[in-house]
Amino acid sequence: MKLNEWFEKGMTIEQYVESMKVNKEEMLGIYENFTVDEAFLNMNFSNKRVIVLTEDWCGDAMLNNAILMKIASSIRLDMRFLARDENLELMDQYLTNGTSRAIPIYIFINEDGSEFGVWGPRADKVQALVEEGRLTLPDKESAEFPEKQKEFYTNLMSLYRNDRDIWREVEKSIMRVLNK
């Protein structure tokens, strides 16, 4: 399928939010509390669209989708959501590091369906934060690993829900790709 066909297959923001079973309230909380930087509001993106490969259980999607949804509503960017696990044919064209089905992935296309940018699954500074945190975990074989990993991800999700500096980093990272 061509990217325009994938876009047409996708769910609107409203359909995606309605379909969510996990992280819905948390994502909407970020969405409601995030304000797009005024510097971006006067830009014209009327001929640009985005395909979002995602799953509602993903913490990175919870954060990043909320920020992208607010950007989209502020600049009139049309976006459509596709569940990663139901659209592996497309997902496998956008693997992270050539091997991982990490999400979310944002495929930015113009009106004729040509890709002009891809973003995801994390902003660089957020990726660095995750990598630094993972370095503090014990070896996977350690009896402490499951508890420490759970604690790490609980703390990370709290940062995602509450740290406005992280939100701003995500916004800047997405806008760099969108402005190409």
Secondary structure, DSSP 8 states (H G I E B T S, - for coil): --HHHHHHHSB-HHHHHHH--SSHHHHHHHHHH----HHHHT---TTEEEEEEE-TT-HHHHHHHHHHHHHHHHHT-EEEEEEGGG-HHHHTTS-BTTTB--S-EEEEEETTS-EEEEE-S--HHHHHHHHHHHHTS--TTSTTHHHHHHHHHHHHHHHHHH-HHHHHHHHHHHHHHHT-
